[in-house]
Amino acid sequence: MSSKRSGSTVGSRNFDPDAFFDRWTSSALPVGNDLRSAIIKAFGLPADDSYVYHAVASVTLAQVQSAINAGRQHGLHAWYIEKSGDTTEEQFPDPKDIEAYIAIFSPVTSTTKALAAFASNAKKGTPRAHSAPHLHAHLLLPPDTNLRLPAKAKPASLYNPEYRNPYLDLWSWSARTLDWSGPTPATAHVKQSHHVLPVLYHHFGCVCPSHDALSLIAQLCGSAAGQRKGATRPVVEIGSGNGYWAFVLRRRGVRVWAVDNAVSAWRTMWIGDTIRADGPGFLRRPPGEVAGEVGGAGAPGAVLLMVYPQVSGDFTARVVEAYTGDTIVVAGTQNENRFTGFAGETVEEWMARERKRFEKICQVPLPSFAGKDDALFIFKRIAGG
């Protein structure tokens, strides 16, 4: 499937997803932390934009900018809390530690080497010193050479449209601005978020795809090293939201059926061919019902992708039960903060107990927004399972 599908942004008359990506450069990032102006310019919004972004909180761009301008005041950057006697003090990471965390997700770094450097250079008692072993404890690299993390790209190759990822650039900006150097074991107990989050959610989605994640999914579909060659298996993304993951995967040559029930409202839609359907119901359709493609009947030949699957309504369990294929990919939380998948447990724990015929073969960190702890999980059906 081509990525050239109609998209839209509420309040914009000229938003075109492919054009957005093709003209994207670092110059589009907020100058002086002015996110409001950057979003208005990037998406072609009116100067007096008053759209209300609904997520955990409901905010306008003006209100978000006020929160950004407040900086660390009012506990807005309280991601790391240190208890000492009767006092509770906030910790703020060194800017170098933030950059080391961001480097883990850059296409021009080796993920394993960046993770090793993140751990070896951490000073005792810092958030980084708690984050590094936490990330390593949850890391599971692919078991063989048929599936591997991508080789680091040459810096010049980032100008190749295939590597462009505006969400990753804005996520990196948010980590620097919000004093975030990565999740720790205590992140599971963080209840607050920041006003920036609803804006990123509405325009780009619930979690940012990394170069590793996109490459691994492309490889699962038969594309060598995750590049634009020979992808044969499609992806069926259940709960595709505003279609950002589907869009960037299509730009890498992956066929994606994006399925969503349209209950959630998004300001930006990156694709115009979302299949409006209940996820489990879609998988149970007779085969061949989907726009001339081989779909439905559990999508046996497709890779199942769930990005931030909802907790309510036993959604994730019903989708997994309806899927008859052999590969499940989940982008969600890797702690028990009740934010994705299942209440009170991780998708890994649930799969190990309820779907023993699937084996977890890979788990790699995703760029986590401040106060979150996200990862990409890959499960494969055991032979004969």
C-alpha positions in Angstrom: 0.0 0.0 0.0 1.2 3.5 -0.8 1.5 6.1 2.0 -0.1 8.6 -0.4 -3.5 8.6 1.3 -5.5 11.7 2.2 -4.9 13.0 5.7 -6.3 15.9 7.5 -5.8 18.2 10.5 -8.7 20.0 12.1 -8.3 23.8 11.4 -5.8 23.3 8.6 -6.6 23.9 4.9 -3.3 22.6 3.5 -2.2 19.7 5.6 -0.7 16.9 3.4 1.0 14.0 5.2 3.6 13.2 2.5 4.4 16.9 2.0 4.7 17.4 5.7 7.4 14.6 5.9 9.2 15.7 2.8 9.7 19.2 4.0 10.4 18.3 7.6 13.8 19.5 9.0 15.1 20.3 12.4 14.3 23.9 11.7 10.6 23.0 12.3 11.3 22.4 16.0 10.3 24.9 18.6 12.6 27.9 18.8 13.0 29.2 22.4 10.7 26.3 23.5 7.8 28.0 21.6 5.8 24.8 20.9 2.6 26.8 20.1 4.2 28.7 17.2 6.0 25.5 15.9 2.7 23.5 15.8 0.8 26.3 14.2 3.4 26.7 11.5 4.0 23.0 10.9 0.3 22.1 10.5 -0.8 25.4 8.9 -3.1 26.4 11.7 -4.7 29.8 12.3 -2.6 32.2 14.5 -5.4 32.4 17.0 -5.9 28.7 17.2 -8.2 27.7 20.1 -8.7 23.9 19.5 -9.1 21.9 22.7 -6.8 18.9 22.9 -8.6 16.2 25.0 -6.5 13.5 26.7 -6.0 13.0 30.4 -6.4 16.7 30.6 -8.1 19.2 28.2 -5.9 22.0 27.0 -5.4 24.6 24.3 -2.0 25.4 22.7 -2.0 28.7 24.7 -2.4 26.8 27.9 0.3 24.3 26.9 2.7 27.1 26.2 2.0 28.6 29.6 2.9 25.3 31.2 6.1 25.1 29.2 7.0 28.6 30.1 6.5 27.7 33.8 9.4 25.2 33.6 10.0 23.4 36.8 7.5 25.4 38.9 4.6 23.7 40.6 6.2 20.2 40.3 5.6 20.2 36.5 8.9 18.3 36.0 8.7 16.0 39.0 9.5 12.7 37.3 12.2 11.8 39.8 11.5 12.0 43.5 14.1 11.3 46.2 13.0 10.6 49.8 15.4 11.6 52.5 14.1 11.5 56.1 11.0 13.6 56.3 11.7 15.5 53.1 10.9 14.7 49.5 13.1 16.4 46.9 12.9 16.5 43.1 15.9 15.4 41.1 16.7 16.9 37.7 19.0 15.0 35.3 22.1 16.5 33.9 21.6 17.7 30.2 24.3 15.2 29.2 22.3 12.4 30.7 19.2 13.5 28.7 21.2 13.5 25.5 22.6 10.1 26.3 19.0 8.8 26.7 17.9 10.4 23.4 20.9 8.9 21.6 19.6 5.4 22.3 16.8 6.0 19.7 18.8 7.8 17.1 19.1 6.0 13.7 22.8 7.1 13.6 23.7 5.2 16.8 24.1 1.5 17.6 21.3 0.8 20.1 23.3 -1.7 22.1 26.3 0.5 22.2 24.3 3.5 23.2 22.6 1.5 26.0 26.0 0.3 27.2 27.3 3.9 27.2 24.2 5.1 29.0 24.9 2.6 31.8 28.7 2.8 32.0 28.8 6.6 32.3 26.0 7.0 34.8 26.9 8.7 38.1 25.7 7.1 41.2 22.5 8.5 42.6 21.3 10.1 39.4 18.1 9.2 37.6 20.3 7.9 34.8 21.9 5.4 37.2 18.5 4.0 38.0 17.2 4.2 34.4 20.1 2.3 32.8 19.8 -1.0 34.7 16.0 -0.8 34.3 16.2 -0.6 30.5 18.8 -3.4 30.4 16.7 -5.6 32.6 13.8 -5.4 30.1 15.9 -5.7 27.0 15.6 -8.8 24.9 17.4 -8.8 21.6 16.1 -10.9 18.6 17.3 -14.5 18.9 18.9 -15.0 15.5 20.1 -13.2 12.4 16.8 -13.4 10.6 15.6 -10.6 12.9 18.0 -8.0 14.1 18.3 -4.4 15.2 19.2 -2.2 12.2 22.8 -1.1 11.6 23.4 2.5 12.5 22.8 4.8 9.6 25.3 7.3 8.3 24.5 10.8 9.4 24.0 11.9 5.7 21.4 9.2 5.2 19.0 11.0 7.7 18.3 13.3 4.7 16.7 10.2 3.0 12.9 10.6 3.4 12.7 7.0 4.6 14.5 8.0 7.9 12.4 11.1 8.6 10.4 10.9 11.8 9.0 14.2 12.9 7.5 12.6 16.1 11.0 11.4 17.2 12.4 14.9 16.7 9.6 16.5 18.7 9.9 13.8 21.4 13.6 14.5 21.7 12.8 18.2 22.1 10.2 17.3 24.8 12.8 15.2 26.8 15.2 18.1 26.8 12.6 20.7 27.7 10.9 18.6 30.5 14.1 17.3 32.2 13.6 13.7 31.2 16.4 11.1 31.0 14.4 7.9 30.8 12.2 5.6 32.9 13.2 4.0 36.2 11.5 1.3 38.3 9.7 4.1 40.2 8.1 5.4 37.0 5.3 2.9 37.4 4.2 5.1 40.4 4.3 8.4 38.5 0.7 9.6 38.2 1.2 12.9 36.6 1.9 13.9 33.0 2.6 17.2 31.3 0.4 19.5 29.2 2.6 18.8 26.2 1.4 15.2 26.0 -2.1 15.9 24.6 -0.6 17.9 21.8 1.8 15.2 20.8 -1.0 12.6 21.2 -3.4 14.4 18.9 -1.0 15.2 16.2 1.2 12.1 16.2 -0.2 9.3 18.4 0.1 7.7 21.8 3.7 6.6 21.5 6.6 7.5 19.3 7.9 4.8 16.9 11.6 4.4 16.9 13.9 3.4 14.0 14.4 0.1 15.7 10.7 -0.6 16.0 9.9 0.3 12.4 12.8 -1.7 11.1 11.9 -4.8 13.2 8.3 -4.7 11.9 9.4 -4.3 8.3 11.7 -7.3 8.8 8.9 -9.4 10.1 7.0 -8.6 6.9 9.9 -9.9 4.8 11.8 -6.8 4.1 15.5 -7.3 4.3 17.0 -5.2 7.1 13.8 -3.2 7.2 14.4 -1.4 4.0 12.1 -0.8 1.0 12.7 -4.2 -0.6 10.6 -7.3 -0.8 8.1 -6.8 2.0 5.5 -9.6 1.4 3.5 -10.0 4.6 1.0 -7.2 5.5 0.5 -5.7 8.9 -3.0 -5.5 10.4 -2.9 -2.7 13.0 -5.8 -3.0 15.4 -6.6 0.3 17.2 -4.7 2.3 14.6 -5.8 5.7 16.1 -4.7 8.6 13.9 -2.6 6.3 11.6 0.9 7.7 12.3 2.5 4.3 12.7 0.7 3.0 9.7 1.8 6.0 7.7 5.5 5.7 8.5 5.5 1.9 8.0 4.0 2.5 4.5 6.8 4.9 3.7 9.1 2.0 4.4 7.2 -0.2 1.9 5.1 -2.2 4.3 1.4 -2.9 3.5 -0.8 -1.9 6.4 -4.5 -2.4 7.0 -5.3 0.2 9.7 -8.4 -0.7 11.7 -10.0 1.5 14.3 -13.5 1.9 15.8 -13.2 5.7 15.7 -14.3 6.2 19.3 -11.3 8.5 20.0 -11.0 12.0 18.4 -7.7 13.0 16.8 -6.8 16.5 15.5 -4.5 15.0 12.8 -5.3 12.0 10.7 -2.3 10.7 8.8 -4.2 8.3 6.5 -7.6 8.4 4.9 -8.3 4.8 4.5 -8.7 3.6 8.1 -11.1 0.7 8.2 -13.8 1.7 10.7 -14.5 -1.5 12.6 -14.3 -3.2 15.9 -10.9 -4.9 16.0 -12.0 -8.4 17.1 -15.0 -8.1 14.7 -12.7 -7.2 11.8 -10.5 -10.3 12.5 -13.5 -12.5 12.5 -14.8 -11.3 9.2 -14.8 -13.8 6.3 -11.6 -13.6 4.4 -11.2 -11.3 1.4 -13.6 -8.6 2.6 -11.0 -5.8 2.8 -10.7 -3.6 -0.2 -9.6 -6.5 -2.5 -6.9 -7.6 0.0 -6.9 -10.9 1.8 -8.3 -9.8 5.2 -10.5 -11.0 8.0 -10.7 -14.6 9.2 -8.1 -13.9 11.9 -5.7 -12.4 9.3 -3.6 -15.5 9.4 -1.0 -14.2 7.0 -0.6 -10.8 8.6 1.6 -9.5 11.4 -0.8 -8.2 14.2 0.2 -4.8 15.5 -1.3 -3.1 18.5 -0.1 0.4 19.5 -1.0 1.4 23.0 -3.9 -1.1 23.2 -6.6 0.1 25.5 -7.2 -1.5 28.9 -11.0 -1.2 29.1 -13.4 -3.8 27.7 -10.9 -6.7 27.7 -9.9 -5.3 24.3 -6.4 -6.7 24.1 -7.4 -10.2 25.1 -10.3 -10.2 22.6 -8.0 -9.1 19.8 -5.4 -11.8 20.6 -8.1 -14.4 20.8 -9.5 -13.5 17.4 -6.0 -13.5 15.7 -5.0 -16.8 14.0 -1.6 -15.8 12.7 1.8 -16.3 14.2 3.3 -12.9 15.0 2.1 -10.3 17.5 3.7 -6.9 18.0 2.7 -4.6 20.8 3.9 -1.1 21.5 2.9 -0.3 25.0 4.0 0.1 28.6 6.6 -2.2 30.1 5.5 -1.5 33.7 2.3 -2.1 35.6 1.0 1.4 35.5 -2.4 0.3 34.1 -2.0 2.5 31.0 -2.0 -0.1 28.2 -3.1 -3.6 27.6 -4.2 -5.0 31.0 -5.0 -3.5 34.4 -2.3 -4.3 36.9 0.1 -6.3 34.7 2.1 -6.0 31.5 1.2 -7.6 28.2 4.3 -9.8 28.7 3.0 -11.2 32.0 -0.5 -11.8 30.5 0.8 -13.5 27.4 3.0 -15.8 29.4 0.1 -16.9 31.5 -2.8 -16.8 29.0 -1.2 -17.5 25.7 1.6 -20.0 26.4 1.6 -21.0 22.7 3.3 -17.6 22.0 6.9 -16.9 23.0 8.3 -13.4 23.5 11.3 -13.2 21.2 12.1 -9.5 21.4 11.6 -6.5 23.7 13.3 -3.1 23.0 12.7 0.3 24.6 10.6 2.9 22.8 11.1 6.7 23.2 9.1 7.2 26.4 7.4 10.5 27.0 8.2 12.1 30.4 6.7 9.9 33.1 6.1 6.9 30.8 7.9 3.6 30.3 7.3 2.1 26.9 8.7 -0.7 24.8 8.1 -2.8 21.7 7.2 -6.5 22.3 7.3 -9.2 19.6 5.7 -12.5 20.3 5.9 -15.5 17.9 3.8 -18.6 17.9 5.7 -21.7 19.0 6.0 -24.4 16.4 3.0 -26.6 16.8 1.3 -24.1 19.1 
